Amino acid sequence: MKVAKISSPLGQVLMMAALMILMSLGTMTVVVLAGGF
């Protein structure tokens, strides 16, 4: 595991993409739960 990879532009882009996906899934989950109740 190379720590330098995280500070690279590609690493930052992957981190941002992962965060966006997690936020999207979280939002969808809240919407589904709110719609279910």
TADA-V15160 format. One record per helix or strand of 3 or more residues. SS is the DSSP state (a for helix, b for strand). FROM is the first residue (numbers start at 1). LEN is the number of residues. If there is no record, write none. Layout:
# TADA-V15160
<<SS & FROM & LEN> <SS & FROM & LEN>>
This chain:
# TADA-V15160
<<a & 4 & 4> <a & 9 & 28>>
